[in-house]
């Protein structure tokens, strides 16, 4: 044991030791404003916002990809030694939702919101590994299970351990989204006939009056000048518009391998894809003009 000539020297040694320890701890922590991936140590899954730009979106575990904007986060200083986990690409922060389901969700940045303020607790003997603890309720820990479900946990079972890996030379604004023609509000018609009022043509007035529809307008017209598009059509389903065969517009395109489908009808009710009923809200992200299914509807 180190010997001290007097109590003053002892006190000075204690102060210096504590100062050195706090300095080393500060140096060991991830730096504010730098970019990191957060990997669940026990499961080798990166924290991800699921590539969602919307509030109320849940976080998930994803296969590590340091080039994915959804997996790269900043530590923002929230004061008093606390931090906010922030994704600068989507301009959203992590909210622990402690007043609700206690399942972390994505929300607008608000450093004064206690649900967004976290403390970093270094894990002894594990380099760059931390527990992310609620700065207000220290019993709550950010956690991720083997399935990639992100939640607010209570115990130290290993699901609460995250490794911070700095992503150097990261550039903000890496969320590159291609705007297709159906996502462009200025395009509402391609190869479309000029619009006109609804009417049914007849060869002459005698043919018009001879048709039962003349007195019963809800009936289908019986006219040599009208061709119904109802019937059986060739049909090819693609799970994504980007995966459709664009060659079908060619005059010599062979549709022999395509299915047949009744028109009018609903392809989900004919066994293609799966029907989704939503009485409120939308099944796509609130990120106009881009159209992208919300996570809970992908693959359905």
C-alpha positions as CSV (number, residue, x, y, z in Angstrom):
1,X,0.0,0.0,0.0
2,X,1.3,3.5,-0.8
3,X,2.5,5.4,2.2
4,X,1.8,9.1,2.7
5,X,3.7,11.5,5.0
6,X,0.5,13.2,6.1
7,X,-3.3,13.3,5.5
8,X,-3.0,16.3,3.1
9,X,-0.9,14.2,0.7
10,X,-3.4,11.4,1.0
11,X,-6.3,13.7,0.1
12,X,-4.4,15.1,-2.8
13,X,-3.7,11.5,-4.1
14,X,-7.3,10.6,-3.9
15,X,-8.4,13.7,-5.8
16,X,-5.8,13.1,-8.5
17,X,-6.8,9.4,-8.8
18,X,-10.5,10.3,-9.2
19,X,-9.6,13.0,-11.7
20,X,-7.5,10.6,-13.8
21,X,-10.3,7.9,-13.7
22,X,-12.9,10.4,-14.8
23,X,-10.6,11.7,-17.6
24,X,-9.9,8.1,-18.8
25,X,-13.6,7.3,-18.7
26,X,-14.5,10.5,-20.7
27,X,-11.8,9.6,-23.2
28,X,-13.1,6.1,-23.5
29,X,-16.7,7.1,-24.3
30,X,-17.9,7.6,-27.9
31,X,-17.4,11.2,-29.0
32,X,-20.3,13.5,-29.4
33,X,-21.4,14.3,-33.0
34,X,-19.4,11.4,-34.5
35,X,-21.1,8.6,-36.4
36,X,-21.4,5.1,-35.1
37,X,-23.0,1.7,-35.7
38,X,-24.5,0.1,-32.5
39,X,-24.1,-3.6,-32.6
40,X,-25.9,-6.0,-30.2
41,X,-22.9,-7.9,-28.8
42,X,-24.7,-11.2,-28.1
43,X,-26.5,-11.3,-31.5
44,X,-24.2,-9.5,-34.0
45,X,-27.1,-7.4,-35.2
46,X,-27.0,-3.6,-35.8
47,X,-29.5,-1.2,-34.4
48,X,-31.6,0.0,-37.4
49,X,-34.6,2.3,-38.0
50,X,-35.7,-0.1,-40.7
51,X,-35.1,2.5,-43.4
52,X,-38.2,4.4,-42.1
53,X,-38.5,8.2,-42.3
54,X,-41.6,8.3,-40.1
55,X,-42.4,9.1,-36.5
56,X,-43.7,6.2,-34.4
57,X,-41.5,3.7,-36.4
58,X,-40.0,0.9,-34.2
59,X,-36.3,0.0,-34.3
60,X,-35.0,-3.4,-35.2
61,X,-31.9,-5.5,-35.5
62,X,-30.4,-5.8,-38.9
63,X,-27.5,-7.6,-40.6
64,X,-24.5,-5.2,-40.1
65,X,-23.9,-2.8,-42.9
66,X,-21.9,0.3,-42.1
67,X,-22.9,1.9,-45.4
68,X,-26.7,1.7,-44.7
69,X,-28.0,5.1,-43.5
70,X,-30.6,3.3,-41.4
71,X,-27.8,1.9,-39.2
72,X,-25.6,4.9,-38.7
73,X,-26.3,7.1,-35.7
74,X,-24.9,10.2,-33.9
75,X,-24.5,10.9,-30.3
76,X,-25.9,14.3,-29.5
77,X,-25.1,16.1,-26.2
78,X,-28.3,16.5,-24.2
79,X,-26.6,18.1,-21.2
80,X,-25.7,16.8,-17.7
81,X,-23.7,13.9,-19.2
82,X,-26.7,12.5,-21.1
83,X,-27.0,11.8,-24.9
84,X,-29.5,11.4,-27.6
85,X,-29.3,8.6,-30.2
86,X,-29.9,10.5,-33.5
87,X,-30.0,9.5,-37.1
88,X,-29.0,12.6,-39.1
89,X,-30.0,11.0,-42.4
90,X,-33.6,10.8,-41.4
91,X,-33.5,13.7,-38.9
92,X,-35.1,11.5,-36.2
93,X,-34.1,10.6,-32.6
94,X,-34.7,7.5,-30.5
95,X,-37.5,7.8,-27.9
96,X,-37.8,5.1,-25.3
97,X,-41.6,5.6,-25.1
98,X,-41.5,5.0,-21.3
99,X,-44.9,6.5,-21.0
100,X,-46.4,3.9,-23.3
101,X,-45.3,0.5,-24.6
102,X,-41.7,0.9,-23.5
103,X,-40.7,-0.1,-27.0
104,X,-38.2,2.4,-28.5
105,X,-39.6,4.3,-31.4
106,X,-38.4,7.0,-33.8
107,X,-39.5,10.6,-33.1
108,X,-38.6,14.2,-33.8
109,X,-35.5,15.4,-31.9
110,X,-36.2,17.0,-28.5
111,X,-33.3,17.1,-26.2
112,X,-35.5,18.2,-23.3
113,X,-37.7,15.1,-23.7
114,X,-36.6,12.7,-20.8
115,X,-37.5,9.7,-23.0
116,X,-34.8,10.6,-25.5
117,X,-32.0,11.2,-22.9
118,X,-29.6,8.3,-22.3
119,X,-26.5,7.7,-20.3
120,X,-23.6,5.5,-21.4
121,X,-22.4,2.9,-19.0
122,X,-19.1,1.3,-20.0
123,X,-18.9,-2.5,-19.6
124,X,-15.8,-3.5,-17.7
125,X,-13.4,-5.7,-19.7
126,X,-15.2,-5.1,-23.0
127,X,-13.7,-2.5,-25.3
128,X,-16.2,-0.1,-26.9
129,X,-19.2,-1.9,-25.3
130,X,-21.8,0.1,-23.3
131,X,-25.2,-0.2,-21.7
132,X,-27.6,2.6,-22.8
133,X,-29.5,3.5,-19.7
134,X,-32.4,5.9,-19.4
135,X,-31.1,9.1,-17.8
136,X,-34.4,9.5,-15.9
137,X,-35.2,5.9,-14.9
138,X,-31.9,4.1,-14.4
139,X,-33.7,0.7,-14.2
140,X,-34.5,0.9,-18.0
141,X,-31.9,-0.3,-20.5
142,X,-32.0,-0.3,-24.3
143,X,-32.0,-4.0,-25.3
144,X,-32.2,-6.3,-28.3
145,X,-33.1,-10.0,-28.4
146,X,-31.9,-12.7,-30.8
147,X,-34.8,-12.1,-33.2
148,X,-33.8,-8.4,-33.6
149,X,-36.6,-7.1,-31.5
150,X,-35.6,-3.8,-29.8
151,X,-37.2,-3.1,-26.4
152,X,-36.6,-1.4,-23.1
153,X,-35.3,-4.1,-20.7
154,X,-34.7,-4.3,-16.9
155,X,-32.1,-7.0,-16.5
156,X,-28.5,-7.5,-17.4
157,X,-28.8,-10.7,-19.4
158,X,-26.5,-9.5,-22.2
159,X,-29.3,-8.2,-24.5
160,X,-28.4,-4.7,-23.2
161,X,-24.8,-4.7,-24.4
162,X,-24.0,-2.7,-27.5
163,X,-20.7,-2.2,-29.2
164,X,-20.0,1.3,-30.7
165,X,-18.0,1.3,-33.9
166,X,-17.1,4.6,-35.4
167,X,-18.1,5.1,-39.1
168,X,-15.4,7.5,-40.4
169,X,-15.9,10.0,-43.2
170,X,-19.6,9.5,-43.1
171,X,-21.5,12.0,-45.2
172,X,-25.0,13.2,-44.2
173,X,-27.8,12.9,-46.8
174,X,-26.8,9.4,-48.0
175,X,-30.5,8.5,-48.2
176,X,-30.8,8.2,-52.0
177,X,-34.3,7.6,-53.2
178,X,-35.2,7.2,-56.8
179,X,-38.4,9.0,-57.8
180,X,-40.3,6.9,-60.3
181,X,-43.1,8.1,-62.5
182,X,-45.8,6.9,-60.1
183,X,-44.2,8.9,-57.3
184,X,-44.2,12.1,-59.3
185,X,-47.3,14.2,-58.5
186,X,-46.8,16.1,-61.8
187,X,-47.4,13.0,-63.9
188,X,-51.0,11.8,-63.8
189,X,-51.2,10.3,-67.3
190,X,-49.0,8.4,-69.7
191,X,-50.2,7.5,-73.2
192,X,-53.7,8.4,-72.1
193,X,-56.6,9.6,-74.3
194,X,-57.7,13.1,-73.8
195,X,-60.3,13.4,-71.1
196,X,-64.0,14.1,-72.0
197,X,-67.4,13.9,-70.4
198,X,-69.0,10.5,-70.1
199,X,-71.3,9.5,-72.9
200,X,-72.0,6.5,-75.1
201,X,-71.9,6.9,-78.8
202,X,-74.4,5.3,-81.2
203,X,-74.5,5.1,-85.0
204,X,-77.6,7.3,-85.1
205,X,-80.5,8.5,-82.9
206,X,-82.7,5.6,-83.9
207,X,-80.1,3.1,-82.5
208,X,-79.9,5.2,-79.4
209,X,-83.6,5.1,-78.8
210,X,-83.8,1.4,-79.7
211,X,-81.4,0.5,-76.9
212,X,-83.0,-0.4,-73.5
213,X,-80.3,1.8,-71.9
214,X,-82.1,4.8,-73.4
215,X,-84.7,4.5,-70.6
216,X,-82.7,2.6,-68.1
217,X,-79.3,4.3,-67.9
218,X,-77.8,1.7,-65.5
219,X,-77.8,-1.0,-68.1
220,X,-74.8,-1.8,-70.3
221,X,-75.0,-0.1,-73.7
222,X,-75.9,-2.2,-76.8
223,X,-74.2,-0.2,-79.5
224,X,-72.0,-1.0,-82.5
225,X,-69.9,2.0,-81.5
226,X,-69.0,0.7,-78.0
227,X,-66.6,-2.0,-77.1
228,X,-66.5,-3.3,-73.5
229,X,-63.2,-3.9,-71.9
230,X,-64.7,-6.4,-69.5
231,X,-63.7,-10.0,-70.0
232,X,-60.6,-12.2,-69.6
233,X,-57.2,-10.6,-69.8
234,X,-53.6,-11.9,-69.6
235,X,-52.1,-11.1,-66.3
236,X,-48.6,-11.1,-64.8
237,X,-48.1,-10.3,-61.1
238,X,-44.8,-8.7,-59.8
239,X,-44.2,-8.3,-56.1
240,X,-42.6,-4.9,-56.8
241,X,-43.0,-2.5,-59.6
242,X,-39.3,-2.4,-60.2
243,X,-39.4,-6.1,-60.9
244,X,-42.0,-6.0,-63.6
245,X,-41.1,-7.0,-67.1
246,X,-41.1,-3.7,-69.0
247,X,-40.8,-5.5,-72.4
248,X,-44.5,-6.2,-72.4
249,X,-45.2,-3.0,-74.3
250,X,-43.6,-4.5,-77.5
251,X,-46.0,-5.6,-80.2
252,X,-44.4,-9.0,-80.5
253,X,-44.3,-9.7,-76.8
254,X,-45.3,-13.3,-76.0
255,X,-47.8,-13.5,-73.1
256,X,-48.4,-17.3,-73.4
257,X,-46.8,-17.9,-70.0
258,X,-49.0,-15.3,-68.3
259,X,-52.1,-16.1,-66.3
260,X,-55.6,-15.3,-67.2
261,X,-57.7,-13.0,-64.9
262,X,-61.2,-11.6,-65.0
263,X,-61.7,-7.9,-65.6
264,X,-63.1,-6.2,-63.6
265,X,-61.9,-8.0,-60.4
266,X,-59.4,-7.6,-57.5
267,X,-56.2,-9.6,-57.9
268,X,-55.7,-10.0,-54.2
269,X,-59.0,-11.9,-54.2
270,X,-57.8,-14.0,-57.0
271,X,-54.8,-15.4,-55.1
272,X,-52.2,-12.8,-55.9
273,X,-50.4,-11.1,-53.0
274,X,-52.5,-10.7,-49.9
275,X,-55.4,-8.4,-49.2
276,X,-54.8,-5.7,-46.5
277,X,-57.7,-3.8,-44.9
278,X,-56.8,-0.5,-43.4
279,X,-59.7,1.6,-42.2
280,X,-57.5,4.5,-41.0
281,X,-53.9,5.6,-41.8
282,X,-52.0,4.3,-44.8
283,X,-49.8,1.2,-45.4
284,X,-47.0,3.3,-46.7
285,X,-44.5,5.6,-45.1
286,X,-45.4,9.3,-44.5
287,X,-42.6,10.5,-46.8
288,X,-44.1,12.2,-49.8
289,X,-43.7,11.8,-52.7
290,X,-41.9,8.5,-52.2
291,X,-44.1,5.4,-51.9
292,X,-42.7,2.7,-49.6
293,X,-44.6,0.2,-47.6
294,X,-44.3,0.5,-43.8
295,X,-42.3,-2.3,-42.2
296,X,-45.3,-4.1,-40.7
297,X,-46.8,-4.6,-44.2
298,X,-43.7,-5.7,-46.1
299,X,-43.8,-9.2,-47.3
300,X,-47.6,-9.5,-46.7
